[in-house]
């Protein structure tokens, strides 16, 4: 029995139908203006770019290096060294980094998005890489367009379709009722070019393990929701690489785990008040009976299995606090089309139509416990990667990654650890350390130039002077151009 308030709300199939319909509406509205957002971007590659007199942040946790020069040639970092000892190539575009700080490009490791208008917002926010958690042919086309320079956007790691249970939560997921269904879904994902397999909440136990086995044979990692039929420890033992939203974590940390894992009574309508009351009781039990000793042993198993956690605190916070006008009237809504704003309005979201005062209270209690758990996990050595669940309520492309970093710090991570969750850790998890994660000679030139030190205050990741993505430079003026174009494109037609 799953303990997360968010997960329990999402299992109602009516939600999937409503959300999908609204997403289609957004796509139809935005399609005619999809090419506008990138017009102000300085996308052309320079012969070379040199950032001089800059402080380079070593995101492996080492000391920063001051008064450095970093040279970019093509899409790679060609030189890193002390200013005055590194030659600036003739004709290079020179950026004076005096008093500024250079970090690797940021990654948002949990993204859903389906219109190209807003894709440049990732670059405007220094997010040079994203992990797409429900892949489609559209995303593979975007990846080609971004590589060709015809679309301004981040590099992309793309999931399979969502592999759901016999009756998937979301329309257009891949239904997997049997072990053979699961294995064939993995084989199809491999043929379609998916970078990893996305598993979801309602998979039967035997189907989940068949998927994990077939994915191992295909050389594809498995990320996603830990199904309610499987413990996180068992999922880790099957080779699951990354767990999203802390699914299953509070259950496994509870002294009442056995009780929480009892299946729901047969024949009970999941939308009935009886079922909702049972879920509330289970949620409260999981929240209130957290066992720190049991949790420490569990975290040790995760470390040993090298399982990563993508907590997506920003979406957990948002859904737990939909009664907070600071969230529902966020000024960044100006970058979202009215159709998206309508989708995000809790009054229009079927997940929250029957929400009671007790549900709201439990949501806030769960979120506070989840913050504590993330801090405890990090202290135990569990690897954390930063993700937002963009497309969910009030999770903004690009912008919300900075919200996530601040929430990780509020959970107990140091600013450096939060920064690592969006730079070095994604490179390690994705096995791309050769090309990403640090500022070093030979690595791909995904870089963010900041006006202030993010290891002193993590909010300084928002203070962006320039972004380099695969060697393409976007200056502060270019960032302003992106924001202006997206805001204009998102306004309703007169």
Buried (B, 14 or more C-beta within 10 A) or exposed (E): BBBBBBBBBBBBBEBBEBBEEBBEBBBEBBEEBBBBBBBBBBBEBBEBBBBBBBBBBBBBEEEBBEBBBBBBBBBBBBBBBEBEEBEBBEEBBBBEBEEBBBBBBBBBBBBBBBBBBBBBBBBBBBBBBBBBBBBBEBBBEBBEBBBEBEBBBBBBBBBBBBBBBEEBBBEEBBBBBBBEBBBBBBBEBBEBEBBBBBBBBBBBEEBBBBBBBBBBEBEBBBBBBBBBBBBBBBBBBBBBBBBBBBBBBBBBBBBBBEBBBEEBEEEEEBEEEEBBEBBBEBBBBBBEBBBEEBBBEBBEBBEEBEBBBBBBBBBBBBBBBBEEEEBBEBEBBEBBBBBBBBBBEBEEBBBBEEBEEEBBEBBBBBBEBBBBBBBBBBEBEBBBBBBBBBBBBBBBBBBBBBBBBBBBBBBBBBBBBBBBBBBBBBBBBBEBBEBBBBBBEEBBBBBBBBEBBBBEEBBBBBBBBBBBBBBBBBBEEBBEBBBEBBBEBBEEEE
